[in-house]
Amino acid sequence: MKVAILNPSYGDDFVRVARWAAKSRGRVQRHPEYLLIAAQALIDSGHEVLFIEAAARNLTPEQSYSIAKEFEPELLVLHATTPSIYDDIEQAKTIKAQTACKVAFVGQHASAEVENTFDLGKGVVDYILRAEYDFTLRDLADGIDLKKILGLSYVAESRIINNSNRSPIDVDLLPFPAWQLIDPEWYPDAGKKYPFLTMFTGRGCNNGCTFCRDPRTMYGYKLRMRDAKKVVDEMEYDISVHPKIREIMIETDTFTADKQHVIDVCNEILARGINKKISWSCNARVDTDLEILPLMKKAGCRMLMVGFEFGYDEGLKAVCKGGVSVDMARKFAVRADQLGFTVHGCFMFGAPGETRETARATIDFAKSIPMDTVQFTGIAVYPGTVMYEWAKKHGYLLVDDWEQWLTEEREQKTLLSYPQLSNKEIDGFIDIALKEFYLRPSQMWKMLVSIRSFGDILRKLYGLKAFVNYFANKVSSIIKK
């Protein structure tokens, strides 16, 4: 079968596969690794695959239409997101009209909002591949009887049919991403060495944060880590496909949750000498066992992206952050800094019960611990999350239509508003936090002296440009109003 996989654009610099689909404040792009794993599963099954990376390349819809029309797919697979769902359906509608293909939607939004997606996409969307769709897509392309395909939703006789869920996939059976279909240089990010690729060493999560979208909509709460040898096999594969890459970002949310997994991966990296060829970075929680940090550093781990979230314990408890504490976060940051890691901190505003005082506490905490870079955001309450359901029930969710999810510039905006703290105040704290953190002389000096190469200079300049561009857009938006 001829299958076109479209990662659609939605205005310039729209980041489709990140945790918050929007034009990011850091003006970064994310690799569509999940789509490319599914693409490779199709290729391995003998299908002809065209991958259209419109989001990262800022292709116009018309350019996507032209590429798809020339290919003449039998099946179009489209990754849909919450804020872009109407536009996604329109793009699928046009391609379907031009090629007479079937249309399948994948991703977190379609998985969480099956009925609504079919309703909005009536006559356009033929299938929704729920949750982990790698093998669901393969089965569909292979021509398996629709009734027998696990994880598939479709319409028959004007009725939505939801087949049984697919059991959590054995991650060791997944192919490596079809990196040959993209160019790493399409994905800028001031925090990463350029160019870089991403990888997942496992799926699932053993925590229950109420704001987190993927465990409920995609992966489940069973932690499934890949065999360490396969993890490092993939690293070697990445380097072989794209020899120019300078870093691999381990995007697994829970990479450091399994201490033995980390130890095994690091030892395998050292045994093969991968640490002498390339650096790697990863996501980490503050409850990571500090004993494994030296080994990670030795094995070539450069940066830790850490979900600190809030600067007060009540906020962490309010979102069920799994028993972590501010004291634990501080100890983690200090130890990581002592070992020479670059630390990127992720913080949020808008926990249940958030006040001006607690928001201020998060800013002060972020400034008090050693970090190189940070991001601040309002909590993104996506469909399918516990917090989305809670916010709707209590009337704290401001939006009632998917198109209201972003600003007019398609950037992030706060969707929650409380009696004691409005959405506008939360957005204000985000800007205050960014300015206070980055414009401190001590922080500017720290970032300056951390430069070790020409590549570091380029990354810093890109980050500075993104910072200025974000606030320039804010001023421009205020003037227009």
Long-range contacts (C-beta under 8 A, 24 or more apart in sequence): 1-47, 1-48, 1-74, 1-75, 1-141, 1-143, 2-47, 2-48, 2-50, 2-71, 2-72, 2-73, 2-74, 2-75, 3-42, 3-47, 3-48, 3-49, 3-50, 3-73, 3-74, 3-75, 3-76, 3-77, 3-137, 3-141, 4-49, 4-50, 4-51, 4-52, 4-68, 4-71, 4-73, 4-75, 4-76, 4-77, 4-95, 4-101, 5-35, 5-38, 5-39, 5-49, 5-50, 5-51, 5-52, 5-77, 5-78, 5-79, 6-52, 6-54, 6-64, 6-68, 6-76, 6-77, 6-78, 6-79, 6-91, 6-92, 6-95, 7-32, 7-35, 7-51, 7-52, 7-53, 7-54, 7-55, 7-56, 7-79, 8-54, 8-55, 8-61, 8-64, 8-78, 8-79, 8-84, 8-87, 8-88, 8-91, 9-54, 9-55, 9-57, 9-58, 9-59, 9-60, 9-61, 9-64, 10-55, 10-81, 10-83, 10-84, 10-87, 10-88, 10-410, 11-410, 12-58, 13-58, 14-55, 14-84, 14-410, 15-55, 16-55, 16-79, 16-81, 16-84, 17-55, 17-79, 19-213, 19-214, 19-380, 20-377, 20-380, 20-412, 21-81, 21-82, 21-83, 21-84, 22-83, 22-406, 22-410, 22-411, 22-412, 23-406, 23-409, 23-410, 23-411, 23-412, 24-411, 24-412, 25-375, 25-377, 25-411, 25-412, 25-434, 25-466, 25-470, 26-189, 26-190, 26-191, 26-375, 26-463, 26-466, 27-188, 27-190, 27-462, 27-465, 27-466, 27-469, 27-470, 28-187, 28-188, 28-189, 28-190, 28-191, 28-466, 29-55, 29-56, 29-186, 29-187, 29-188, 29-189, 30-187, 30-198, 31-177, 31-182, 31-184, 31-187, 31-197, 31-198, 32-56, 32-79, 32-182, 33-177, 33-198, 33-199, 33-200, 33-251, 34-134, 35-77, 35-79, 35-106, 36-177, 36-178, 36-179, 36-181, 36-182, 37-134, 37-174, 37-175, 37-176, 37-177, 37-178, 38-77, 38-106, 38-133, 38-134, 38-137, 38-138, 39-177, 39-178, 39-181, 40-175, 40-176, 40-177, 40-178, 41-134, 41-135, 41-137, 41-138, 41-174, 41-175, 42-137, 42-138, 42-141, 43-178, 44-175, 45-138, 45-141, 45-142, 47-141, 49-178, 49-181, 51-178, 51-181, 51-182, 53-181, 53-182, 53-186, 56-182, 56-186, 56-187, 57-186, 61-87, 61-90, 61-91, 61-94, 64-91, 64-95, 65-91, 65-94, 65-95, 65-98, 68-95, 68-98, 68-99, 69-95, 69-98, 69-99, 72-99, 72-101, 73-99, 73-101, 74-101, 74-102, 75-101, 75-102, 75-103, 75-104, 75-140, 75-141, 76-101, 76-102, 76-103, 76-104, 77-104, 77-105, 77-106, 77-129, 77-137, 78-103, 78-104, 78-105, 78-106, 79-105, 79-106, 79-107, 80-105, 80-106, 80-107, 80-109, 80-110, 80-117, 81-107, 81-108, 81-109, 82-108, 82-109, 82-382, 82-383, 82-402, 82-405, 83-402, 83-403, 83-405, 83-406, 83-410, 85-109, 85-117, 85-120, 85-402, 86-120, 86-402, 86-403, 89-120, 89-121, 89-124, 89-125, 92-121, 92-124, 92-125, 93-123, 93-124, 96-124, 102-126, 102-127, 103-127, 104-128, 104-129, 104-137, 104-140, 105-129, 106-133, 106-137, 108-213, 108-214, 108-217, 108-218, 108-382, 108-383, 108-384, 109-382, 109-383, 111-217, 111-218, 111-384, 112-213, 112-216, 112-217, 112-382, 112-383, 112-384, 113-383, 113-384, 114-153, 114-160, 114-162, 115-160, 118-153, 118-155, 118-160, 126-154, 126-155, 127-152, 127-153, 127-154, 128-152, 128-153, 128-154, 129-153, 130-162, 130-165, 130-166, 131-165, 131-166, 131-217, 131-218, 131-219, 131-220, 132-166, 132-168, 132-169, 132-203, 132-218, 132-219, 134-169, 134-174, 135-166, 135-169, 136-166, 168-203, 168-204, 168-219, 168-220, 168-222, 168-224, 169-203, 169-224, 170-224, 171-200, 171-202, 171-203, 171-224, 171-225, 171-226, 172-226, 172-227, 172-230, 174-226, 176-233, 176-234, 176-237, 176-238, 179-237, 179-238, 179-241, 179-242, 180-241, 184-242, 184-244, 184-245, 185-244, 188-462, 190-373, 190-459, 190-460, 190-462, 190-463, 190-466, 191-303, 191-305, 191-344, 191-373, 191-459, 191-463, 192-247, 192-249, 192-281, 192-303, 192-459, 193-246, 193-247, 193-279, 193-302, 193-455, 193-459, 194-246, 194-455, 194-458, 194-459, 195-242, 195-244, 195-245, 195-246, 196-245, 196-246, 196-247, 196-248, 196-249, 197-238, 197-242, 197-245, 197-247, 197-248, 197-249, 198-248, 198-249, 198-250, 198-251, 199-231, 199-234, 199-235, 199-238, 199-248, 199-249, 199-250, 199-251, 199-252, 200-250, 200-251, 200-252, 201-225, 201-226, 201-231, 201-250, 201-252, 201-255, 201-261, 201-265, 202-226, 202-252, 202-254, 202-255, 202-258, 202-261, 203-252, 204-254, 205-253, 205-254, 205-257, 206-254, 206-257, 207-254, 207-257, 207-285, 207-320, 207-321, 207-322, 208-320, 208-322, 208-386, 209-319, 209-320, 209-321, 209-322, 210-319, 210-320, 210-385, 210-386, 210-387, 210-390, 211-319, 211-348, 211-379, 211-380, 211-381, 211-385, 211-386, 211-387, 212-253, 212-385, 213-380, 213-382, 213-384, 213-385, 214-253, 216-384, 216-385, 216-386, 217-382, 217-383, 217-384, 217-385, 223-254, 223-257, 223-258, 225-258, 225-261, 228-261, 228-264, 228-265, 228-267, 228-268, 229-268, 231-265, 231-268, 232-265, 232-268, 232-269, 232-272, 232-274, 235-269, 235-274, 235-278, 235-280, 236-272, 236-274, 239-277, 239-278, 245-278, 246-278, 246-279, 246-455, 247-278, 247-279, 247-280, 247-281, 247-302, 248-278, 248-279, 248-280, 248-281, 249-280, 249-281, 249-282, 250-280, 250-281, 250-282, 250-283, 251-283, 252-282, 252-283, 253-283, 254-283, 254-285, 255-282, 255-283, 255-284, 256-282, 256-283, 256-284, 256-285, 256-288, 256-289, 256-292, 257-285, 257-288, 259-289, 259-291, 259-292, 262-292, 262-295, 262-296, 263-292, 263-295, 265-299, 266-292, 266-295, 266-296, 266-298, 266-299, 266-301, 267-295, 267-299, 269-299, 269-300, 270-298, 270-299, 274-300, 275-299, 275-300, 276-300, 281-305, 281-342, 283-307, 284-332, 285-322, 285-324, 286-324, 286-328, 286-329, 286-332, 286-333, 287-322, 287-323, 287-324, 287-328, 287-332, 288-332, 290-331, 290-332, 290-335, 293-335, 293-336, 293-339, 293-341, 294-339, 297-339, 297-340, 297-341, 301-341, 302-341, 302-342, 303-341, 303-342, 303-343, 303-344, 303-372, 304-336, 304-341, 304-342, 304-343, 304-344, 305-344, 305-346, 306-332, 306-333, 306-336, 306-343, 306-344, 306-345, 306-346, 307-346, 308-333, 308-345, 308-346, 308-347, 308-365, 308-366, 308-369, 309-346, 309-347, 309-348, 310-347, 310-348, 310-351, 310-358, 310-361, 310-362, 310-365, 311-347, 311-358, 311-361, 311-362, 311-363, 311-364, 311-365, 311-366, 312-358, 312-361, 312-362, 312-365, 314-351, 314-353, 314-358, 315-351, 315-353, 315-354, 315-358, 315-362, 318-351, 318-352, 318-353, 319-351, 319-352, 319-379, 319-387, 320-386, 326-365, 329-365, 329-369, 330-365, 330-368, 330-369, 333-369, 333-370, 333-371, 334-369, 334-370, 336-370, 337-370, 337-371, 342-372, 342-373, 342-450, 343-370, 343-371, 343-372, 343-373, 344-371, 344-372, 344-373, 344-374, 344-375, 345-369, 345-371, 345-373, 345-374, 345-375, 346-374, 346-375, 347-374, 347-375, 347-376, 347-377, 347-433, 348-376, 348-377, 348-378, 348-379, 349-376, 349-377, 349-378, 349-379, 349-414, 349-426, 349-429, 349-430, 349-433, 350-378, 350-379, 350-414, 350-416, 350-418, 350-421, 350-426, 351-379, 352-387, 352-390, 354-418, 354-420, 354-421, 354-426, 355-420, 355-421, 356-421, 356-425, 359-421, 359-425, 359-426, 359-429, 360-429, 362-433, 363-429, 363-432, 363-433, 363-436, 363-437, 366-433, 366-437, 367-436, 367-437, 367-440, 372-446, 372-447, 372-450, 373-447, 373-463, 374-433, 374-434, 374-437, 374-438, 376-429, 376-430, 376-433, 376-434, 377-412, 377-430, 378-412, 378-413, 378-414, 378-415, 378-416, 378-423, 378-426, 378-427, 378-430, 379-414, 379-416, 380-412, 380-415, 381-415, 381-416, 391-415, 391-416, 398-423, 407-477, 408-477, 409-473, 409-477, 411-470, 411-473, 431-471, 431-474, 434-467, 438-467
